[in-house]
């Protein structure tokens, strides 16, 4: 039996490999580097079905126009930095409307419905990683913005998620002592979780290795050999791998890989940054979303992470000091004992979130192929939707039938 090949060793790719192995498949994972990197490691680690909405949102066009050229704003766009950027941005802004936002949020929410169960299944099967069930606290300096967002969330989140009550600033500080005096209100979703991303990636790699999965690191895909309605092999810089099919889960590079099969996808990188503190400067009891600054705060065992920002500057690993400083400066205004100086952090990280212009994942068989699929474009929901994506992709690859839940994410919605 030839293996099924998973191209990409990040959270989504490893989740696909996990679910394929669970269904009895022989699996080979191809990685261009030695292990996961970038967005799979430096994200906030949130598992948040309550925040399943896509990045393009009503009102974002105006905000992005104001922010786009400011290097320290929540959204930064570096003009001329991406091939085809103008067309991609036009499509992105075109989806900043209520109809697409609602449809995208509902589709992502439905896909993520099983995510908690699947994370529990991973642990029960012996995958070891750090996970916390402390919910997610939304914190605001502006009470009017809080009330607006609370009402909007109530209309779009899955009905199985309990809507929280609004708290004033004093109640928020009593609930979470790490919160500073600038915060005037908030609300807490009790069902959300968080994982330490590095531990999740390491845990999945260790488990998959024990289960006999072959990892080919330092390996890049150069093409595919087609036979009949599907592929029969993946060509790489280190030889040809005969296979029964493949899953392209190569993050921001997925569009380039799919183009080798004649099916390019409009995937760009939305760069995010993080600051890591160990020991933490303040003991936070819960993950916190600092809304005005768009900054995520996540407590891990013996550590604290600040994460956030969205930067469209092409596929690169350039760390921009102004964007890193914006994280610590914002956190210092809203949390206790956090310095505005990013150099007080123990380490700085950055990573590229794979994004389609409509802000929702791209999952399914590539047009014209019966056994070549893609799983990418998860933007800020890679951890939240990783296990559920792996589950449906494994079903697709093993049965040839497209699960109903991934039809909104079909790659066929894009035409070359």
Backbone torsions as a table, in degrees:
resi	resn	phi	psi	omega
1	UNK	NA	125.5	177.0
2	UNK	-76.5	153.5	-177.7
3	UNK	-78.8	164.4	162.6
4	UNK	-92.1	132.9	-175.9
5	UNK	-100.2	130.0	172.1
6	UNK	-106.7	120.2	-178.2
7	UNK	-96.9	101.8	-178.5
8	UNK	125.5	129.4	-176.7
9	UNK	-114.3	30.8	174.1
10	UNK	-86.4	-168.3	-176.7
11	UNK	-57.9	-45.7	-177.4
12	UNK	-68.8	-45.4	179.5
13	UNK	-62.0	-43.8	179.6
14	UNK	-67.1	-34.4	176.4
15	UNK	-65.5	-38.8	175.3
16	UNK	-62.8	-44.4	179.7
17	UNK	-61.9	-42.1	178.8
18	UNK	-57.9	-50.3	-176.9
19	UNK	-68.2	-32.6	176.0
20	UNK	-66.0	-43.9	177.8
21	UNK	-62.7	-40.4	178.0
22	UNK	-60.0	-27.9	178.8
23	UNK	-93.1	6.7	173.9
24	UNK	94.3	11.0	-178.0
25	UNK	-81.6	151.6	167.2
26	UNK	-87.6	131.5	-170.0
27	UNK	-131.1	139.0	169.3
28	UNK	-121.5	131.5	178.7
29	UNK	-107.3	127.2	176.8
30	UNK	-102.3	130.1	177.7
31	UNK	-130.0	134.0	180.0
32	UNK	-72.7	-23.7	177.5
33	UNK	-119.9	-174.7	178.4
34	UNK	-91.6	81.3	178.7
35	UNK	98.3	173.5	-178.5
36	UNK	-68.6	158.1	179.9
37	UNK	-156.5	177.4	172.6
38	UNK	62.8	-133.9	-170.8
39	UNK	-58.4	-30.8	-179.6
40	UNK	-68.1	-19.3	-177.6
41	UNK	-107.8	-30.0	-170.8
42	UNK	-103.9	7.6	179.8
43	UNK	-73.8	173.7	-176.8
44	UNK	-72.0	-16.9	178.9
45	UNK	79.4	15.9	-177.0
46	UNK	-78.1	138.2	169.8
47	UNK	-112.9	93.8	-165.2
48	UNK	-129.6	81.6	172.9
49	UNK	-58.9	-20.3	178.5
50	UNK	-74.0	-13.1	179.2
51	UNK	-122.7	57.6	-175.2
52	UNK	-95.0	8.5	-176.6
53	UNK	-77.7	152.2	-178.8
54	UNK	-74.2	161.8	-179.7
55	UNK	-64.4	-47.7	176.8
56	UNK	-63.0	119.6	-173.4
57	UNK	-135.8	154.9	175.7
58	UNK	-55.6	133.6	179.5
59	UNK	90.2	-10.9	-176.1
60	UNK	-72.9	-24.3	179.8
61	UNK	-60.4	-48.8	179.4
62	UNK	-63.3	-43.7	180.0
63	UNK	-64.7	-41.5	-177.4
64	UNK	-67.7	-35.0	176.5
65	UNK	-61.7	-36.6	-179.5
66	UNK	-74.5	-36.9	-174.1
67	UNK	-87.8	-28.8	-157.9
68	UNK	-57.0	-30.0	-177.8
69	UNK	-99.9	1.7	179.2
70	UNK	-94.1	117.1	-172.3
71	UNK	-65.1	-18.5	-178.9
72	UNK	-109.4	15.2	-179.0
73	UNK	-85.1	164.2	177.9
74	UNK	-58.4	-31.6	177.5
75	UNK	-126.0	123.7	-179.9
76	UNK	-126.5	132.7	178.2
77	UNK	-123.5	124.2	-179.9
78	UNK	-96.7	106.1	-175.4
79	UNK	-56.0	140.3	176.4
80	UNK	72.8	11.5	-173.1
81	UNK	-90.2	-15.6	-175.2
82	UNK	-124.8	135.9	171.8
83	UNK	-60.0	128.6	179.9
84	UNK	72.0	19.4	-175.6
85	UNK	-60.6	-41.5	-176.0
86	UNK	-60.4	-45.0	179.9
87	UNK	-66.3	-42.3	-178.6
88	UNK	-64.0	-44.7	179.8
89	UNK	-65.0	-38.4	177.0
90	UNK	-59.9	-44.7	178.3
91	UNK	-65.0	-39.0	178.2
92	UNK	-60.7	-51.4	-178.7
93	UNK	-65.8	-31.8	179.5
94	UNK	-62.8	-26.4	-179.3
95	UNK	-91.8	4.5	177.8
96	UNK	-83.5	64.4	-179.8
97	UNK	-139.2	161.7	-172.9
98	UNK	-63.6	-37.9	-176.6
99	UNK	-66.0	-51.0	-179.3
100	UNK	-67.4	-36.8	178.7
101	UNK	-61.1	-46.0	-179.9
102	UNK	-65.7	-45.7	-179.0
103	UNK	-64.4	-42.6	179.3
104	UNK	-65.2	-41.8	178.0
105	UNK	-63.4	-41.2	179.3
106	UNK	-65.9	-40.2	-179.9
107	UNK	-65.7	-43.8	179.5
108	UNK	-67.4	-38.4	178.8
109	UNK	-62.9	-41.4	179.5
110	UNK	-66.5	-41.2	177.9
111	UNK	-62.9	-37.5	-177.3
112	UNK	-84.7	3.1	-176.4
113	UNK	-58.4	-32.0	-175.9
114	UNK	-96.5	4.5	-168.0
115	UNK	-64.6	-40.2	-179.1
116	UNK	-64.1	-44.1	178.6
117	UNK	-60.5	-39.3	-178.1
118	UNK	-72.4	-36.4	173.5
119	UNK	-61.8	-42.2	177.3
120	UNK	-63.2	-37.5	178.9
121	UNK	-64.2	-41.2	177.7
122	UNK	-57.0	-47.3	-179.2
123	UNK	-66.1	-38.3	-179.6
124	UNK	-67.3	-25.2	179.1
125	UNK	-86.5	-1.8	174.9
126	UNK	106.4	6.7	175.4
127	UNK	-77.7	122.0	-175.9
128	UNK	-99.8	123.4	176.1
129	UNK	-160.5	160.7	-178.3
130	UNK	-82.8	123.4	179.2
131	UNK	-138.9	141.1	-179.7
132	UNK	-128.9	142.8	179.1
133	UNK	-113.4	63.9	-175.6
134	UNK	-107.9	11.5	179.0
135	UNK	70.4	-165.1	178.7
136	UNK	-141.3	123.2	178.8
137	UNK	-95.4	123.4	174.8
138	UNK	-95.3	120.4	-175.0
139	UNK	-118.7	137.6	-174.6
140	UNK	-131.5	143.6	167.0
141	UNK	-87.8	-26.3	-176.5
142	UNK	-107.3	108.4	-178.3
143	UNK	-61.7	-33.6	-179.7
144	UNK	-67.1	-40.2	176.2
145	UNK	-64.4	-40.1	178.3
146	UNK	-58.9	-47.8	-178.7
147	UNK	-64.2	-39.1	177.9
148	UNK	-62.8	-47.7	-178.2
149	UNK	-66.6	-37.8	179.4
150	UNK	-61.8	-44.5	179.1
151	UNK	-65.8	-39.6	-179.8
152	UNK	-66.1	-41.9	178.9
153	UNK	-62.2	-38.8	-178.9
154	UNK	-60.8	-27.3	-177.0
155	UNK	-88.8	-13.5	-173.9
156	UNK	-120.6	-20.7	-175.4
157	UNK	-75.5	159.2	177.9
158	UNK	-58.1	137.3	-174.9
159	UNK	-66.5	-14.1	178.4
160	UNK	-78.4	-12.0	-179.9
161	UNK	-91.7	126.0	-177.9
162	UNK	-73.4	125.7	177.6
163	UNK	-74.0	131.7	-178.5
164	UNK	-83.3	162.2	174.4
165	UNK	-84.9	149.9	177.5
166	UNK	-75.3	138.2	176.0
167	UNK	-114.9	145.9	172.9
168	UNK	-80.4	178.6	-174.4
169	UNK	-59.4	-43.1	-179.7
170	UNK	-64.0	-40.2	179.4
171	UNK	-66.1	-37.5	177.8
172	UNK	-63.8	-43.1	-179.7
173	UNK	-68.4	-33.1	175.9
174	UNK	-67.8	-34.8	-179.8
175	UNK	-75.8	-38.7	-177.2
176	UNK	-135.2	96.2	-175.7
177	UNK	-62.3	-15.2	178.8
178	UNK	-72.3	-16.5	-177.2
179	UNK	-72.4	137.0	-179.4
180	UNK	-89.1	178.7	-173.9
181	UNK	-71.5	-18.3	-179.0
182	UNK	-70.0	-21.6	-178.3
183	UNK	-76.2	127.8	-176.0
184	UNK	-108.0	-2.1	178.9
185	UNK	174.6	174.3	178.7
186	UNK	175.9	-178.0	175.5
187	UNK	-153.5	156.8	-171.3
188	UNK	-125.4	122.2	171.2
189	UNK	-88.5	118.3	-173.5
190	UNK	-82.5	-13.4	-173.3
191	UNK	-91.6	-12.0	-177.8
192	UNK	-75.3	160.4	-179.1
193	UNK	-133.4	179.0	172.7
194	UNK	-145.9	151.4	175.5
195	UNK	-130.0	153.0	172.2
196	UNK	-81.5	111.1	-170.2
197	UNK	-56.7	-41.9	179.9
198	UNK	-62.2	-38.3	179.4
199	UNK	-68.5	-33.7	178.1
200	UNK	-66.5	-46.6	178.7
201	UNK	-62.2	-46.5	-179.7
202	UNK	-63.8	-41.2	-179.6
203	UNK	-63.5	-42.5	178.4
204	UNK	-66.7	-42.5	179.5
205	UNK	-62.0	-44.0	-179.4
206	UNK	-63.2	-44.5	-178.7
207	UNK	-64.4	-45.9	-178.5
208	UNK	-63.5	-39.0	177.5
209	UNK	-62.0	-43.7	177.9
210	UNK	-62.3	-30.1	-179.4
211	UNK	-86.2	6.0	174.2
212	UNK	92.0	9.5	177.7
213	UNK	-70.9	134.7	177.8
214	UNK	-90.3	128.7	175.8
215	UNK	-106.3	125.0	176.0
216	UNK	-111.7	98.6	-177.8
217	UNK	-90.8	163.0	-177.4
218	UNK	62.3	29.8	-173.6
219	UNK	-122.6	126.9	178.6
220	UNK	-116.6	145.1	-179.8
221	UNK	-79.7	134.1	178.7
222	UNK	-114.0	-11.2	179.0
223	UNK	168.3	179.4	180.0
224	UNK	-130.9	145.4	173.8
225	UNK	-101.0	123.2	-175.5
226	UNK	-98.7	141.8	176.2
227	UNK	-145.4	120.7	-177.3
228	UNK	66.3	-128.2	-177.5
229	UNK	-94.4	1.6	-176.7
230	UNK	-138.2	-160.1	176.8
231	UNK	-107.4	154.3	178.4
232	UNK	-116.8	-12.3	-178.5
233	UNK	-161.9	156.2	172.5
234	UNK	-112.9	123.8	177.2
235	UNK	-89.6	136.0	-179.6
236	UNK	-133.7	172.7	175.9
237	UNK	-69.5	-7.2	179.6
238	UNK	-122.1	28.8	176.6
239	UNK	112.4	179.7	-177.1
240	UNK	-102.0	136.5	177.9
241	UNK	-112.0	110.6	174.0
242	UNK	-67.4	139.6	-175.0
243	UNK	-152.4	165.2	173.9
244	UNK	-96.1	1.5	-179.5
245	UNK	155.5	172.4	-178.2
246	UNK	-149.6	153.9	175.3
247	UNK	-119.0	122.6	176.9
248	UNK	-90.0	106.5	179.3
249	UNK	-131.1	52.7	-171.5
250	UNK	-97.8	26.0	176.9
251	UNK	58.8	-133.1	-176.0
252	UNK	-65.9	-16.4	180.0
253	UNK	-90.7	1.9	-175.8
254	UNK	-62.1	-37.9	179.5
255	UNK	-65.2	-35.9	177.8
256	UNK	-69.0	-38.6	179.3
257	UNK	-69.1	-43.2	179.6
258	UNK	-64.6	-28.4	178.1
259	UNK	-63.8	-27.1	176.9
260	UNK	-65.5	-19.9	175.3
261	UNK	-98.8	10.4	179.4
262	UNK	81.1	15.1	-177.7
263	UNK	-131.0	72.2	179.8
264	UNK	-65.5	148.2	179.1
265	UNK	-125.3	143.7	-177.1
266	UNK	-81.7	69.7	180.0
267	UNK	-101.3	125.2	175.9
268	UNK	-121.1	167.9	-178.3
269	UNK	-100.9	127.0	172.5
270	UNK	-102.8	99.6	-171.4
271	UNK	-73.4	134.5	173.5
272	UNK	-121.8	161.6	-178.9
273	UNK	-127.6	160.0	173.7
274	UNK	-144.9	153.5	172.5
275	UNK	-120.6	131.3	-177.8
276	UNK	-114.2	133.0	-180.0
277	UNK	-124.1	127.9	176.8
278	UNK	-150.8	110.8	3.4
279	UNK	-72.8	161.9	-178.1
280	UNK	-70.3	145.3	178.5
281	UNK	-72.4	-19.8	177.7
282	UNK	-145.6	141.5	-178.5
283	UNK	-87.8	97.1	176.8
284	UNK	-86.4	137.7	179.7
285	UNK	-89.6	-20.2	-174.6
286	UNK	-138.5	154.1	164.6
287	UNK	-61.5	142.3	-174.6
288	UNK	-131.8	135.0	172.6
289	UNK	-105.2	111.9	177.2
290	UNK	-86.7	97.0	-163.7
291	UNK	-63.9	-49.8	-174.9
292	UNK	-59.1	-34.4	-178.9
293	UNK	-92.3	-8.9	-175.4
294	UNK	56.7	43.6	-178.5
295	UNK	-112.8	132.1	176.8
296	UNK	-96.9	135.9	177.6
297	UNK	-119.7	121.7	-177.8
298	UNK	-129.9	119.3	172.8
299	UNK	-83.2	131.5	173.0
300	UNK	-115.0	177.3	177.8
301	UNK	-62.4	109.9	178.0
302	UNK	71.7	16.6	-175.5
303	UNK	-152.8	167.4	175.6
304	UNK	-140.3	139.0	178.2
305	UNK	-123.4	133.4	167.5
306	UNK	-104.5	131.8	-177.8
307	UNK	-142.4	152.1	176.5
308	UNK	157.2	-161.9	-175.5
309	UNK	72.0	155.3	175.6
310	UNK	-133.7	120.1	-177.3
311	UNK	-126.7	123.1	173.4
312	UNK	-104.7	99.8	-178.0
313	UNK	-139.3	22.9	-178.4
314	UNK	92.5	175.0	-179.4
315	UNK	-88.8	96.3	-177.7
316	UNK	-153.0	169.6	-178.6
317	UNK	-116.1	24.9	179.6
318	UNK	-68.5	127.7	175.8
319	UNK	-96.0	119.7	-177.3
320	UNK	-98.3	113.4	-174.9
321	UNK	-54.8	-36.3	-179.0
322	UNK	-64.2	-33.8	-179.1
323	UNK	-75.5	-37.0	176.2
324	UNK	-64.5	-44.0	-179.1
325	UNK	-63.9	-31.1	179.3
326	UNK	-62.1	-33.4	178.9
327	UNK	-65.0	-52.3	-176.9
328	UNK	-68.5	-35.9	179.7
329	UNK	-65.0	-43.8	178.9
330	UNK	-65.3	-43.7	-179.2
331	UNK	-64.3	-35.3	-178.8
332	UNK	-65.7	-25.1	179.1
333	UNK	-79.8	-23.8	-170.5
334	UNK	-116.6	-14.9	178.2
335	UNK	-118.2	157.8	177.4
336	UNK	-83.4	141.3	169.0
337	UNK	68.1	13.9	175.9
338	UNK	-96.8	126.6	-178.8
339	UNK	-77.0	143.9	174.1
340	UNK	-72.3	-10.2	-178.8
341	UNK	-85.6	113.8	-179.2
342	UNK	-65.1	-18.9	179.7
343	UNK	-70.9	-9.9	175.4
344	UNK	-76.2	-14.4	177.8
345	UNK	-74.3	154.7	178.7
346	UNK	-77.3	-31.0	178.9
347	UNK	-156.6	158.5	178.8
348	UNK	-123.3	139.1	178.7
349	UNK	-133.8	157.6	174.1
350	UNK	-144.8	156.5	179.5
351	UNK	-162.1	156.6	-177.3
352	UNK	-101.8	115.9	175.5
353	UNK	-80.7	128.4	178.4
354	UNK	-73.7	128.1	-175.5
355	UNK	-133.8	132.1	168.5
356	UNK	-89.3	157.6	-175.4
357	UNK	-65.0	-21.9	176.8
358	UNK	-91.3	0.5	171.4
359	UNK	80.3	2.7	179.4
360	UNK	-116.8	161.1	-175.9
361	UNK	-61.1	163.7	173.4
362	UNK	-118.0	109.7	-173.6
363	UNK	-138.3	128.0	175.6
364	UNK	143.4	-179.7	179.0
365	UNK	-72.9	139.5	173.0
366	UNK	-71.0	142.7	-176.9
367	UNK	-56.9	127.4	179.3
368	UNK	91.7	0.1	-179.2
369	UNK	-124.3	134.0	179.9
370	UNK	-91.8	-11.5	-175.8
371	UNK	-144.1	20.7	175.5
372	UNK	-121.1	109.8	-175.6
373	UNK	-118.5	170.9	-179.9
374	UNK	-133.3	146.8	176.4
375	UNK	-144.2	96.1	-175.2
376	UNK	-155.6	-174.0	174.8
377	UNK	74.0	24.9	-175.4
378	UNK	-78.9	-4.8	175.9
379	UNK	51.9	-118.0	-176.5
380	UNK	-94.7	11.9	-176.1
381	UNK	-116.7	21.7	-176.8
382	UNK	-60.9	-44.0	179.1
383	UNK	-73.0	-45.1	-179.5
384	UNK	-57.7	-44.5	-173.8
385	UNK	-101.3	0.5	-178.4
386	UNK	-57.2	-56.6	-178.3
387	UNK	-62.0	-40.1	-179.2
388	UNK	-70.2	-34.3	174.8
389	UNK	-64.1	-46.0	177.8
390	UNK	-57.5	-40.1	-178.2
391	UNK	-63.7	-47.5	-177.4
392	UNK	-74.2	-33.2	177.5
393	UNK	-66.5	-39.2	177.4
394	UNK	-63.7	-41.2	176.7
395	UNK	-61.3	-43.8	179.5
396	UNK	-61.5	-47.3	-176.0
397	UNK	-70.4	-31.9	-177.0
398	UNK	-85.5	-25.9	-176.2
399	UNK	-112.5	-20.1	-175.3
400	UNK	78.9	0.8	-178.9
401	UNK	-103.7	134.9	-178.8
402	UNK	-83.6	116.4	177.3
403	UNK	-60.1	141.6	-177.4
404	UNK	-56.4	-35.0	-172.5
405	UNK	-66.8	-21.1	-178.2
406	UNK	-100.3	2.3	-179.2
407	UNK	-60.3	-35.3	176.5
408	UNK	-66.0	-15.7	-175.5
409	UNK	-101.4	9.9	-174.4
410	UNK	-55.2	134.0	174.6
411	UNK	-64.5	-15.9	-179.6
412	UNK	-67.5	-11.0	178.8
413	UNK	-71.9	-12.1	177.5
414	UNK	-108.8	136.5	177.3
415	UNK	-116.2	134.9	-178.3
416	UNK	-65.4	NA	NA
